[in-house]
């Protein structure tokens, strides 16, 4: 074992070996993988080995496709047989609601260029004769699905990596990880100490323990998972080819062929965690005790769905531990606040995602950019709250039990809540707030005045909350609405070097004192890293407003690019809160308690100022996401209740109402305003949207300038458009395809019903050459006519904002 290497990868499962392979493939050959036992001796060895490309996130779906296509390459390169069987697979629909959802998924997969098909029970029977289809409406078939040998695949990665110069040290547990003064890592193992520039935690069941070695508590936890494997089944012995894999979504089971028998796996509704802190160091290739009684309700469904199982012999039962995160996606990327410390863990679907993790992490380490928008896998999508054991157990149990349950866009799930609340939580709840959650923070979705016991029904269509949201939109447009802005991220940047540092960080010019600017933030490849709002309060002091759930992500980026010594960055997100007040009566309301002249002449659009509000030193900005005259009022959190009381009193006779996220979505889409995670992500460039208008190339150098300038010359292939969709009772699902003469030419980024203009609206990225073509959008399996709006549906000249 070497004494000095460029990278140490901790963990020899499917993910760790993939990371090793991709690093050496891309040119970093001085890489050492250290495994405490033998390769695969964690979750990998007992995995079912199934794989599929389907995922609701198009980027992750594409990366899962990459993973599957890579397998033949590593098999050929290593000479190791991986036992790959591309059987194809089908998801069954046994209810009308599930059939509608499969239609939506099929449309989304068209956007992702995935060739899936809605098929009939007869077609399912032909591909899987052993399935009972008496209650099946149909299924969604994907030929890019199958299973493989976990042992062979892991050794194929390892063998291919060794041929390219990668090294592997087995039976050698990592004991300590210590960062040295020069930033390098001292990796203390049972066989000696290695000095490495980078360390990667790919420790699987031990990832949390390895994280603790460097003082981080990762939101990952092992859970038990059952499956059984049968003896050969006579009905399958006589078939000339393998049956397809079948997922019984309402039955919580999946089946895949295994030799001439089958493997039946269960996602039970009563899941169990195992070893919250991580597996014991001595744990090896062992299985947990089978708990058939606990999984018997799902087994009964499975045995009825596949009647041949009732007479089949069971070759083996498997109850093994896999790691889960709160949302089921892996943890990948650089650990915020630590230099050259990386994670690649929490991967429950290793044979679908292992290659993707290796690819993106290697890109990130070598080139400084994962190459794709992988926020859904980024370790920085979580804060410290997610690692609390009670929260982590509640969220992972909910995810596991709902693995095959329909997730509706209007559904708010209960696990781990409430975790974080604003001071106004109880009073807003009494006012009828129905809460959702953003990064652990409870946030109102809409209000049901005088109907405290209202229950919204999950649906793909307009729900029974439709009228409540409509009333909030109408009141905001005609009088005033106030939205609690506890879910805004707030940062203060100050110091003698603040101006120069911030000017290089963002692509816009910086505002003058007392003014605000929308500031796109780019990476060196010209991809978006933020759509920030910057307010300048003094020569050397700025406020930045962003999305609440991006705090770890933003702060990591800020500090990665912080070279100036005289710059201080403070995260004020939980120290300051407030309300966004908007509507034609908003000036009359704020003027009653603000200690400043709020007239249009004294405080015009895009102004900001510190002023006294309800005896507090507040930061007030004249800006509005609703498109109306409006203000964002920020106060220290101790004053937020007093602010709400002052707003309520001042607006009592001026039509002021509480509004939630649903109304805000409707209002912003009437103005064709985009938001982060929908229209703006690190997968898109400013040239694709109106953010390009906020980049002055005469400002000097900034991160991403060269790439943005190149895009300005060449142009972007797609452009952001606003659509009016001819749909009555449902809005276009996110990632639904936009088509011209049946050809996919774009996709939906967000949608909502415009309650004031009374139209179904959407924003979409569309290929430029089709902007003036006849377009349709798939809405729950039906093609609906869509018209590109040349200007916003409401107040196209922006007169209301500037009133």
C-alpha positions in Angstrom: 0.0 0.0 0.0 1.4 3.4 -1.0 2.1 6.1 1.6 0.9 9.0 -0.6 -1.9 9.0 -3.1 -4.1 11.6 -4.8 -7.4 10.0 -3.7 -8.5 7.4 -1.2 -11.9 5.9 -1.8 -13.4 4.3 1.4 -15.6 1.3 0.5 -15.6 -1.5 -2.0 -19.2 -1.9 -3.0 -20.8 -1.2 -6.4 -20.6 2.6 -5.7 -17.0 2.7 -4.4 -15.6 0.6 -7.3 -17.5 2.8 -9.8 -15.9 5.9 -8.3 -12.5 4.2 -8.5 -13.1 3.2 -12.2 -14.3 6.6 -13.3 -11.4 8.5 -11.6 -8.8 6.4 -13.3 -10.6 6.4 -16.6 -10.7 10.2 -16.6 -7.0 10.5 -15.8 -6.5 10.4 -12.0 -4.6 7.1 -11.8 -3.0 7.6 -8.4 -6.2 6.4 -6.6 -6.5 3.8 -3.8 -9.7 2.1 -2.8 -9.6 0.7 0.8 -12.1 -1.9 1.8 -12.5 -3.2 5.4 -13.3 -6.8 4.1 -13.8 -8.2 0.7 -15.4 -6.4 -2.3 -19.2 -6.4 -2.1 -19.2 -7.3 1.6 -21.9 -4.7 2.6 -25.2 -4.2 0.9 -23.9 -5.1 -2.6 -23.4 -8.9 -2.2 -27.0 -9.6 -1.2 -28.7 -7.0 -3.6 -31.3 -8.3 -6.0 -29.3 -6.7 -8.8 -32.2 -5.2 -10.6 -31.8 -2.1 -12.8 -34.0 0.4 -14.6 -33.6 3.9 -16.2 -36.9 5.3 -15.1 -36.8 8.2 -12.7 -39.0 11.3 -12.2 -35.9 13.6 -12.5 -34.9 13.6 -16.2 -31.3 14.2 -15.4 -31.1 11.3 -13.0 -33.1 9.1 -15.5 -30.5 10.0 -18.2 -27.7 9.1 -15.8 -29.3 5.8 -14.9 -29.4 5.1 -18.6 -25.7 5.9 -18.8 -25.1 3.4 -15.9 -26.9 0.6 -17.8 -25.2 1.3 -21.1 -21.8 1.2 -19.3 -22.1 -2.4 -18.1 -21.2 -4.0 -21.4 -18.2 -1.7 -21.6 -16.8 -2.6 -18.2 -17.5 -6.3 -18.9 -15.5 -6.2 -22.1 -12.7 -4.1 -20.5 -12.3 -6.2 -17.4 -13.0 -9.7 -18.9 -15.4 -10.3 -15.9 -18.8 -11.7 -16.7 -21.5 -9.5 -15.2 -24.5 -11.8 -15.8 -26.6 -9.1 -17.4 -30.1 -9.9 -18.4 -32.0 -7.2 -20.3 -35.5 -8.6 -19.8 -37.6 -5.5 -20.0 -40.1 -4.6 -17.3 -43.7 -3.5 -16.7 -45.4 -1.5 -14.0 -49.0 -2.6 -13.4 -52.0 -0.3 -13.1 -54.9 -1.8 -11.2 -56.8 1.4 -10.4 -58.0 4.3 -12.6 -55.8 6.7 -10.6 -52.7 4.6 -11.3 -53.6 4.3 -14.9 -53.7 8.1 -15.1 -50.4 8.3 -13.4 -48.8 5.9 -15.8 -50.0 8.1 -18.6 -48.3 11.1 -17.0 -45.1 9.1 -16.5 -45.2 7.8 -20.1 -45.4 11.4 -21.3 -42.5 12.5 -19.1 -40.4 9.7 -20.4 -41.0 11.0 -23.9 -39.4 14.2 -22.8 -36.5 12.2 -21.5 -36.2 10.4 -24.9 -37.1 7.1 -23.2 -39.0 4.6 -25.3 -41.7 3.4 -23.0 -45.1 2.0 -24.0 -48.6 1.7 -22.4 -49.6 -1.9 -23.0 -52.7 -4.0 -22.5 -53.3 -6.9 -20.2 -53.1 -9.2 -23.1 -49.6 -7.9 -24.1 -48.5 -8.2 -20.4 -49.7 -11.8 -20.4 -47.7 -12.6 -23.5 -44.5 -11.3 -21.9 -45.2 -12.8 -18.4 -47.6 -15.8 -18.6 -47.5 -16.4 -14.8 -49.1 -13.1 -13.8 -52.8 -12.9 -12.8 -54.3 -9.9 -14.6 -58.0 -10.1 -13.5 -57.9 -6.6 -12.0 -55.2 -5.1 -14.3 -56.2 -2.1 -16.5 -52.8 -2.0 -18.3 -49.1 -1.3 -17.7 -46.2 0.8 -18.6 -43.5 -1.2 -20.4 -39.8 -0.3 -20.6 -37.4 -2.6 -22.5 -34.4 -0.9 -20.8 -34.8 -2.9 -17.6 -33.4 -6.1 -16.2 -31.1 -7.6 -13.6 -27.5 -8.7 -13.2 -25.0 -10.4 -11.0 -24.0 -8.0 -8.2 -20.7 -9.8 -7.5 -19.6 -10.0 -11.1 -20.5 -6.4 -11.8 -18.6 -5.0 -8.8 -15.5 -7.1 -9.8 -15.9 -5.9 -13.4 -15.6 -2.3 -12.2 -12.6 -3.2 -10.0 -10.9 -5.2 -12.7 -11.3 -2.5 -15.3 -10.0 0.1 -12.8 -6.9 -2.0 -11.9 -6.1 -2.3 -15.6 -6.1 1.5 -15.8 -3.8 1.9 -12.7 -6.2 2.0 -9.8 -5.2 0.1 -6.6 -7.3 -1.8 -4.1 -6.4 -2.7 -0.5 -8.7 -5.4 1.0 -9.2 -6.5 4.6 -8.0 -3.2 5.7 -10.3 -1.1 7.8 -10.0 2.7 7.9 -9.6 3.7 11.6 -9.2 7.5 11.4 -9.5 10.4 8.9 -7.6 13.5 9.9 -7.2 16.7 7.9 -3.7 18.1 8.1 -2.8 21.8 8.2 -2.0 21.8 4.5 -5.5 20.5 3.6 -4.3 16.9 2.9 -5.9 13.9 4.6 -4.2 11.5 6.9 -6.0 8.2 6.4 -5.1 5.8 9.2 -5.8 2.2 8.4 -5.1 -1.2 10.0 -2.2 -1.6 7.6 -0.7 1.8 8.0 -1.2 5.5 7.2 -1.8 7.0 3.8 -1.6 10.7 3.0 -4.2 11.7 0.4 -5.2 14.9 -1.3 -8.9 13.8 -1.4 -11.0 11.3 0.5 -14.3 9.8 -0.7 -16.8 8.3 1.7 -18.4 5.4 -0.3 -18.7 3.3 2.8 -22.3 2.2 2.4 -23.7 0.7 5.6 -20.7 2.3 7.4 -21.0 5.7 5.7 -22.4 7.4 8.8 -19.6 6.1 11.0 -17.0 7.2 8.5 -18.6 10.6 8.3 -18.4 10.8 12.1 -14.6 10.4 11.7 -14.5 13.9 10.2 -17.2 15.4 12.4 -20.2 15.2 10.0 -23.4 13.4 10.7 -24.8 12.2 7.3 -28.6 11.8 6.8 -28.3 8.1 5.9 -29.6 5.1 7.7 -29.7 1.3 7.1 -33.1 -0.4 6.7 -34.1 -4.0 6.2 -35.3 -5.2 2.9 -36.8 -8.6 2.1 -37.0 -10.8 -1.0 -37.3 -14.5 -1.8 -35.9 -16.6 -4.6 -37.8 -19.7 -5.7 -36.7 -23.0 -7.0 -37.3 -23.6 -10.7 -40.9 -23.3 -11.7 -42.4 -25.7 -14.3 -44.3 -23.0 -16.1 -41.0 -21.1 -16.7 -38.9 -24.1 -17.5 -40.9 -24.7 -20.7 -40.6 -21.1 -21.9 -38.0 -20.4 -24.6 -37.1 -16.9 -23.2 -37.1 -15.2 -19.9 -40.2 -13.4 -18.6 -40.1 -9.7 -18.1 -39.8 -8.1 -14.7 -43.1 -7.0 -13.2 -43.8 -4.3 -10.5 -47.2 -4.6 -8.8 -47.5 -1.0 -7.6 -50.6 -1.5 -5.6 -49.2 -4.7 -4.2 -45.9 -3.2 -3.0 -44.0 -6.1 -4.7 -41.6 -6.6 -7.6 -40.8 -9.8 -9.5 -37.9 -10.6 -11.7 -36.7 -13.8 -13.3 -34.0 -15.8 -11.6 -32.7 -18.8 -13.5 -35.9 -20.8 -14.2 -37.5 -19.4 -11.0 -38.3 -15.9 -9.8 -37.2 -13.4 -7.3 -40.1 -11.6 -5.4 -39.2 -8.5 -3.5 -41.3 -6.6 -1.0 -41.6 -2.9 0.1 -43.7 -3.6 3.1 -45.9 -0.9 4.8 -44.4 -1.7 8.2 -40.7 -1.2 7.5 -37.9 -1.7 10.0 -34.6 0.3 10.5 -31.4 -1.5 11.5 -28.3 -0.1 13.2 -29.2 3.6 13.1 -25.6 4.6 13.7 -24.4 2.2 10.9 -23.4 -1.4 10.8 -20.9 -2.9 13.3 -17.3 -2.8 12.0 -17.2 -6.6 12.2 -20.4 -7.1 10.2 -19.7 -9.0 7.0 -21.5 -11.1 4.5 -24.3 -11.9 6.8 -28.1 -11.7 6.5 -30.7 -10.6 9.0 -33.3 -12.8 10.5 -36.3 -13.2 8.1 -39.5 -11.7 9.5 -42.1 -13.3 7.4 -45.0 -12.4 9.7 -44.3 -8.7 9.3 -44.2 -8.8 5.5 -47.0 -11.4 5.2 -49.7 -8.8 4.0 -47.6 -7.9 1.0 -46.5 -11.5 0.4 -50.1 -12.6 0.2 -50.8 -10.0 -2.5 -47.7 -11.2 -4.3 -48.7 -14.8 -4.1 -52.1 -14.0 -5.5 -50.7 -11.8 -8.3 -48.4 -14.7 -9.3 -50.3 -17.9 -8.4 -47.5 -20.2 -9.4 -45.7 -19.1 -6.2 -48.2 -20.9 -4.1 -46.7 -24.2 -5.3 -43.1 -23.2 -5.8 -40.3 -24.2 -3.5 -38.3 -21.3 -1.8 -34.6 -21.6 -2.5 -33.7 -18.8 -0.2 -35.0 -15.9 1.8 -33.0 -12.7 1.9 -33.4 -10.0 4.5 -30.5 -7.6 4.1 -29.7 -4.0 5.1 -29.6 -1.2 2.5 -29.0 2.5 3.2 -31.7 5.1 2.7 -31.8 8.9 2.8 -35.0 10.9 3.6 -35.9 11.1 -0.1 -34.4 7.9 -1.3 -31.7 9.5 -3.5 -28.0 9.2 -2.9 -25.7 11.6 -1.2 -23.0 12.8 -3.7 -20.5 15.6 -3.8 -18.2 17.8 -1.7 -19.1 18.1 1.9 -19.9 21.7 2.7 -17.3 23.4 4.8 -14.6 20.7 4.3 -11.8 20.8 1.8 -11.4 17.8 -0.5 -13.9 15.7 1.5 -16.4 13.9 -0.8 -19.3 11.5 -0.3 -20.8 8.8 -2.5 -23.2 7.0 -0.3 -26.9 6.5 0.6 -27.5 4.7 -2.7 -30.4 2.3 -2.4 -30.5 1.6 -6.2 -26.8 0.9 -6.8 -27.2 -1.1 -10.0 -29.3 1.7 -11.5 -27.2 4.6 -10.2 -23.7 3.4 -9.4 -22.3 4.3 -12.7 -23.9 7.7 -12.6 -22.4 8.4 -9.2 -19.0 7.5 -10.3 -19.3 9.6 -13.5 -20.6 12.8 -11.8 -18.2 12.6 -8.8 -15.2 12.0 -11.0 -16.2 15.0 -13.2 -16.7 17.1 -10.1 -13.3 16.2 -8.5 -11.3 16.5 -11.7 -13.1 19.4 -13.5 -14.9 21.2 -10.6 -18.3 20.5 -12.0 -20.4 17.3 -12.0 -21.4 18.0 -15.6 -25.1 17.6 -14.9 -27.8 19.1 -12.7 -27.6 16.5 -9.9 -29.0 18.6 -7.1 -31.4 15.7 -6.5 -28.4 13.7 -5.4 -26.2 16.5 -4.0 -25.3 16.1 -0.3 -25.8 19.9 0.1 -29.6 19.5 -0.5 -29.9 18.7 3.2 -29.1 20.7 6.3 -28.1 19.5 9.7 -31.7 19.0 10.7 -32.0 16.0 8.3 -29.5 14.0 10.4 -31.5 14.1 13.6 -32.3 10.5 14.3 -36.0 10.9 14.9 -36.5 13.0 11.8 -34.3 10.6 9.7 -36.1 7.5 10.9 -39.6 9.1 10.3 -38.7 10.3 6.8 -36.9 7.1 5.6 -39.8 4.9 6.9 -42.3 7.1 5.1 -40.3 6.9 1.9 -39.8 3.1 2.1 -43.5 2.4 2.8 -44.5 4.8 -0.1 -42.0 3.4 -2.5 -44.7 2.3 -4.9 -47.5 4.6 -3.7 -48.7 7.4 -6.0 -47.3 10.8 -5.1 -49.6 13.6 -6.1 -48.4 17.1 -6.8 -50.8 18.6 -4.2 -49.9 16.1 -1.5 -48.3 17.1 1.8 -46.8 14.2 3.7 -46.6 14.1 7.5 -43.3 12.4 8.5 -40.9 14.3 10.7 -43.3 17.3 11.0 -43.5 19.9 12.3 -39.7 20.3 12.6 -39.1 24.0 12.1 -41.8 26.7 12.5 -41.9 30.4 12.3 -43.1 32.4 15.3 -46.4 32.9 13.5 -47.1 29.2 13.0 -49.9 28.8 15.5 -51.7 32.1 14.6 -51.5 31.3 10.9 -52.8 27.8 11.6 -55.8 29.3 13.5 -56.3 31.6 10.4 -56.8 28.4 8.3 -53.3 27.8 7.0 -52.8 24.4 5.4 -49.0 23.8 5.7 -46.5 22.2 3.4 -42.8 22.0 4.2 -39.6 23.4 2.7 -36.3 22.2 4.0 -37.9 21.4 7.3 -39.6 24.7 7.6 -43.4 24.7 7.7 -44.8 27.1 5.1 -48.5 27.9 4.2 -49.8 26.4 1.0 -53.2 28.1 1.2 -55.7 29.2 3.7 -59.2 27.9 4.5 -60.8 30.7 6.6 -63.7 29.3 8.7 -63.0 25.7 7.6 -60.2 24.6 10.0 -61.0 20.9 9.5 -60.7 21.1 5.7 -59.0 18.1 4.1 -57.6 18.3 0.5 -58.0 15.3 -1.6 -54.8 14.2 -3.5 -55.3 14.4 -7.3 -53.6 15.0 -10.6 -56.4 17.5 -11.5 -57.7 20.7 -9.9 -58.4 19.8 -6.3 -61.1 20.8 -3.8 -58.7 23.6 -2.6 -59.2 25.3 -6.0 -61.6 28.0 -4.7 -59.5 28.9 -1.7 -56.5 29.6 -3.9 -58.6 31.5 -6.4 -59.9 33.8 -3.6 -56.3 34.5 -2.5 -55.2 35.4 -6.0 -58.2 37.6 -6.6 -57.7 39.5 -3.3 -54.1 40.1 -4.1 -54.8 41.5 -7.5 -57.7 43.7 -6.3 -56.6 44.6 -2.7 -53.6 43.0 -1.0 -52.1 39.7 0.1 -49.3 38.8 2.5 -47.1 35.8 2.2 -44.9 34.7 5.1 -41.3 34.8 3.8 -39.8 32.5 6.4 -38.8 30.3 3.5 -36.5 32.9 2.0 -32.7 32.4 2.4 -31.0 35.6 3.5 -27.3 36.3 3.5 -25.3 39.3 4.4 -22.0 40.0 2.7 -19.9 42.7 4.2 -16.3 44.0 4.6 -13.8 46.1 2.6 -13.5 43.3 0.0 -17.2 42.6 -0.3 -17.9 44.6 -3.5 -15.0 43.2 -5.5 -15.7 39.6 -4.4 -19.4 39.8 -5.1 -18.9 41.6 -8.4 -16.8 38.6 -9.6 -19.2 36.1 -8.1 -22.3 37.2 -10.0 -22.9 37.9 -13.7 -24.9 41.1 -13.2 -23.7 44.5 -12.2 -24.0 45.3 -8.5 -26.7 47.8 -7.5 -26.0 51.2 -6.1 -26.7 52.0 -2.4 -30.4 51.7 -1.7 -31.1 49.7 -4.9 -31.8 46.1 -5.8 -30.7 43.9 -8.8 -31.6 40.4 -10.0 -28.3 38.7 -10.2 -27.7 35.5 -12.1 -24.8 33.5 -10.7 -22.9 31.1 -13.0 -20.3 28.4 -12.8 -17.2 28.4 -15.0 -19.1 26.5 -17.7 -21.8 29.1 -17.9 -24.4 27.1 -16.1 -26.7 28.7 -13.6 -25.7 28.6 -9.9 -28.4 31.0 -8.7 -31.0 33.6 -9.5 -30.3 35.9 -6.6 -31.7 39.2 -5.5 -29.0 41.6 -4.3 -29.7 44.6 -2.2 -27.0 47.1 -1.4 -27.4 48.7 2.0 -24.0 50.4 2.2 -20.8 50.8 0.3 -19.5 47.6 1.8 -22.7 45.7 2.9 -25.1 43.7 0.8 -28.1 41.5 1.4 -28.6 38.4 -0.9 -32.0 36.7 -1.1 -32.3 33.2 -2.5 -34.3 30.0 -2.0 -34.5 28.7 1.6 -33.7 25.1 0.7 -30.4 26.1 -1.1 -28.7 27.4 2.0 -26.0 24.6 2.3 -25.6 24.6 -1.5 -25.2 28.4 -1.7 -22.9 28.7 1.3 -20.7 25.9 -0.1 -20.4 27.8 -3.4 -19.8 31.1 -1.7 -16.9 29.7 0.3 -15.5 27.6 -2.5 -15.1 30.9 -4.4 -14.0 33.1 -1.5 -10.4 34.1 -2.0 -10.6 37.6 -0.5 -9.6 38.0 3.2 -11.7 41.1 3.9 -15.2 39.5 3.3 -17.6 38.3 5.8 -20.6 36.1 4.8 -23.4 35.5 7.3 -26.4 33.2 6.8 -29.3 35.2 8.3 -32.0 32.8 7.1 -33.3 31.7 10.5 -32.4 35.0 12.3 -34.5 37.2 10.1 -38.0 36.5 8.7 -40.9 38.6 7.6 -43.7 39.0 5.0 -44.0 39.7 1.3 -46.8 42.3 1.0 -48.3 43.0 -2.4 -51.4 44.3 -4.1 -52.7 47.8 -5.1 -53.4 48.6 -1.4 -50.0 47.5 -0.1 -48.5 51.0 0.0 -51.5 52.2 2.1 -50.9 49.3 4.5 -47.2 49.6 5.0 -47.3 53.4 5.3 -49.3 53.0 8.5 -46.4 51.5 10.5 -43.2 52.1 8.5 -41.0 54.9 9.7 -40.2 56.3 6.3 -41.8 57.9 3.3 -43.1 55.1 1.1 -44.3 57.2 -1.8 -43.3 56.2 -5.3 -41.0 59.2 -5.6 -39.2 58.4 -2.3 -39.2 54.6 -2.6 -39.6 53.5 -6.2 -39.6 50.0 -7.6 -36.3 48.1 -6.9 -35.5 50.3 -3.9 -34.2 48.9 -0.5 -33.7 50.6 2.8 -33.2 49.9 6.4 -36.0 51.6 8.4 -37.8 51.4 11.7 -40.8 49.1 11.5 -42.8 48.2 14.6 -39.9 49.4 16.8 -37.5 47.1 14.9 -34.7 47.8 12.6 -36.2 46.3 9.4 -34.8 45.8 5.9 -37.5 46.7 3.4 -37.3 46.0 -0.3 -39.7 47.2 -3.0 -40.0 44.1 -5.1 -42.7 41.5 -5.7 -43.0 38.0 -7.2 -46.8 38.6 -7.7 -46.3 41.3 -10.3 -48.2 43.8 -8.1 -47.0 46.8 -6.2 -45.3 45.1 -3.3 -42.7 45.1 -0.5 -40.6 42.5 1.2 -40.4 43.4 4.9 -37.6 41.6 6.8 -37.3 41.9 10.6 -35.3 40.1 13.3 -37.2 36.9 14.1 -38.1 38.1 17.5 -40.3 40.8 15.9 -42.0 38.6 13.3 -45.2 38.1 15.4 -45.4 41.9 16.0 -45.0 42.5 12.2 -47.9 40.1 11.4 -50.1 41.8 14.0 -49.2 45.3 12.5 -49.9 44.1 9.0 -53.2 42.5 10.0 -54.4 45.7 11.8 -53.3 48.0 9.0 -54.9 45.9 6.4 -58.1 45.2 8.2 -60.2 47.6 6.1 -58.1 47.4 3.0 -58.9 43.9 1.9 -55.6 42.3 3.1 -55.6 38.5 3.2 -53.1 35.7 4.0 -51.9 33.9 0.9 -49.8 30.7 0.4 -47.5 29.1 -2.0 -50.3 27.9 -4.4 -51.5 31.5 -4.9 -47.9 32.7 -5.4 -47.5 30.1 -8.2 -50.6 31.2 -9.9 -49.7 34.9 -9.6 -46.1 34.5 -10.8 -47.2 32.4 -13.8 -49.7 35.1 -14.8 -46.6 37.3 -15.0 -44.4 34.6 -16.7 -41.9 34.8 -13.8 -39.5 31.8 -13.4 -38.2 30.4 -10.2 -35.2 28.3 -9.1 -35.6 24.5 -9.4 -38.1 24.9 -12.2 -37.1 27.4 -14.8 -33.6 28.0 -13.4 -31.3 25.2 -12.4 -27.6 24.3 -12.8 -28.6 22.3 -15.9 -29.6 25.5 -17.8 -27.8 28.6 -19.0 -28.9 32.2 -18.8 -29.1 32.4 -22.6 -32.0 30.0 -22.5 -34.1 32.4 -20.5 -34.7 36.1 -19.8 -31.8 35.9 -17.3 -29.5 36.7 -20.2 -30.9 40.3 -20.1 -29.3 40.8 -16.7 -25.8 40.1 -17.8 -23.8 43.2 -19.0 -20.6 42.0 -20.6 -19.0 45.4 -20.1 -18.8 45.0 -16.3 -15.5 43.1 -16.3 -14.6 39.6 -15.4 -17.0 37.3 -13.5 -17.2 33.5 -13.0 -18.6 32.0 -16.2 -18.0 35.1 -18.4 -16.2 33.3 -21.2 -18.8 30.6 -21.5 -21.7 33.1 -21.3 -20.1 35.3 -23.9 -19.7 32.3 -26.2 -23.3 31.5 -25.7 -24.3 35.1 -26.5 -22.6 34.7 -29.9 -23.8 31.2 -30.8 -27.2 31.4 -29.1 -29.0 28.7 -27.1 -31.0 26.0 -28.9 -33.9 26.3 -26.5 -35.7 29.3 -25.1 -38.1 29.8 -22.2 -41.7 30.5 -23.2 -45.0 31.1 -21.5 -47.8 28.9 -22.7 -51.6 29.1 -22.5 -52.8 25.6 -22.4 -56.3 24.5 -23.5 -57.1 22.4 -20.5 -60.1 22.8 -18.2 -59.7 20.7 -15.1 -55.9 19.9 -15.0 -52.7 21.7 -15.6 -49.7 20.4 -17.5 -47.5 18.2 -15.4 -43.8 19.2 -14.9 -41.6 17.7 -17.6 -44.7 16.9 -19.8 -43.6 17.1 -23.4 -44.3 20.0 -25.7 -44.9 18.7 -29.2 -45.2 20.0 -32.7 -46.9 17.6 -35.1 -46.2 14.8 -32.6 -42.5 15.6 -32.3 -41.1 16.5 -28.9 -39.7 20.0 -29.1 -39.7 21.0 -25.5 -40.9 20.4 -22.0 -42.9 22.0 -19.2 -40.9 23.5 -16.3 -43.9 24.7 -14.1 -47.6 25.2 -14.4 -50.6 26.5 -12.5 -54.1 27.8 -13.2 -54.0 31.6 -13.6 -57.0 32.3 -11.4 -57.2 36.0 -12.3 -56.8 35.6 -16.1 -58.8 32.3 -15.9 -56.5 30.3 -18.0 -54.3 27.2 -17.5 -50.7 28.6 -17.8 -47.2 27.0 -18.0 -43.6 27.9 -18.6 -41.6 25.6 -20.9 -38.3 25.3 -22.6 -38.9 25.0 -26.4 -36.6 24.6 -29.3 -36.3 28.1 -30.9 -37.4 27.0 -34.3 -40.7 25.8 -33.0 -41.8 28.9 -31.0 -44.2 30.0 -33.7 -45.4 26.5 -34.6 -48.6 24.8 -33.7 -47.9 23.2 -30.3 -49.6 20.7 -28.0 -48.8 19.7 -24.4 -49.6 16.3 -22.9 -51.9 16.7 -20.0 -52.6 13.4 -18.3 -52.2 11.5 -21.5 -54.2 13.9 -23.7 -52.7 16.3 -26.2 -53.9 19.8 -25.4 -53.4 22.8 -27.7 -50.9 25.3 -26.4 -50.4 28.9 -27.5 -47.1 30.7 -26.9 -47.8 34.0 -25.2 -45.8 36.9 -26.6 -46.2 38.8 -23.4 -47.3 38.0 -19.9 -51.0 37.1 -19.4 -51.4 39.8 -16.8 -50.1 43.4 -16.9 -47.7 42.9 -19.8 -46.1 46.3 -19.5 -45.4 45.9 -15.8 -47.2 49.1 -14.8 -48.6 47.6 -11.6 -45.1 46.9 -10.2 -44.1 50.5 -10.7 -47.3 52.1 -9.6 
